[in-house]
Amino acid sequence: MNKLTNIKAFNVALGDYDGTAKLHIGSHPAYHSTMLKVGERALNVHIRRLDSIIQELDLSRIDLIKIDAEGAELKILKGAQNLIKQFKPKLTVAIYHYPNEGYEVTKWLRRFSYKVLTTKTHLHAESIDYKTSIVSKTRNQKCQQPPKLTDIET
């Protein structure tokens, strides 16, 4: 994929369970959704929890998760709760698909001690617990604190 060696693509939808789901086909691929009925056609697709995929890959570090999934954002986060607890990644999440989406995602993330900042269309979050969110390459190496999010103008 563009000659990058640290990228893996998976032909699955993400959600809060492992199994199958209906993928509603929109007028453009960017509008396909497992949550919103955006067209007359639908396909049965494999759906996975991000936790399941990460466990299979045996990753030791996750720094950032970015999600824009046509209304499935909260379900994807719920399917990633173990990795959120373990790795405390920074998050960027689209929150413009339905009313109160930003409120629902923010409320859920605060259970994990995340600081949340929102714009009209996106939510940016990072763990308040910086000490456990930093991964050092060696035990003797000192880690720098990650940059803090600043208030974002809406």
Backbone hydrogen bonds, N-H to C=O, Kabsch-Sander energy under -0.5 kcal/mol:
donor,donor_aa,acceptor,acceptor_aa,energy
4,L,1,M,-1.9
12,V,10,F,-1.6
13,A,46,H,-2.9
15,G,48,R,-2.1
19,G,17,Y,-0.5
19,G,47,I,-2.6
21,A,45,V,-2.3
23,L,21,A,-0.5
23,L,43,L,-3.5
24,H,22,K,-0.7
24,H,33,S,-3.2
25,I,41,R,-2.5
26,G,24,H,-0.6
31,Y,28,H,-2.7
32,H,29,P,-1.2
33,S,24,H,-2.1
38,V,36,L,-1.2
43,L,23,L,-2.1
45,V,21,A,-3.0
45,V,43,L,-0.5
47,I,19,G,-2.5
48,R,13,A,-2.5
50,L,15,G,-0.5
51,D,79,G,-2.7
53,I,49,R,-1.7
54,I,50,L,-2.7
55,Q,51,D,-2.2
56,E,52,S,-2.1
57,L,53,I,-2.0
58,D,54,I,-1.1
59,L,54,I,-1.2
65,I,90,K,-2.3
67,I,92,T,-2.8
72,A,69,A,-1.5
76,I,72,A,-2.4
77,L,73,E,-2.5
78,K,74,L,-2.5
79,G,75,K,-1.7
80,A,77,L,-1.6
81,Q,78,K,-1.0
84,I,80,A,-2.2
85,K,81,Q,-2.2
86,Q,82,N,-2.4
87,F,83,L,-2.9
88,K,83,L,-0.7
88,K,84,I,-1.2
90,K,63,D,-2.9
91,L,125,A,-2.8
92,T,65,I,-2.2
93,V,123,L,-2.6
94,A,67,I,-2.7
95,I,121,T,-3.0
101,E,98,Y,-1.6
102,G,95,I,-0.5
104,E,100,N,-2.6
105,V,101,E,-2.5
106,T,102,G,-2.5
107,K,103,Y,-2.7
108,W,104,E,-2.0
109,L,105,V,-2.6
110,R,106,T,-2.0
111,R,107,K,-0.5
111,R,108,W,-1.0
112,F,109,L,-2.0
113,S,110,R,-1.6
114,Y,109,L,-0.8
115,K,126,E,-3.2
116,V,114,Y,-0.5
117,L,124,H,-2.9
119,T,122,H,-3.1
123,L,93,V,-2.7
124,H,117,L,-3.3
125,A,91,L,-2.6
126,E,115,K,-1.8
128,I,113,S,-3.2
130,Y,128,I,-1.6
133,S,129,D,-0.6
133,S,130,Y,-0.8
134,I,130,Y,-0.7
134,I,131,K,-0.5
136,S,134,I,-0.5
141,Q,138,T,-0.6
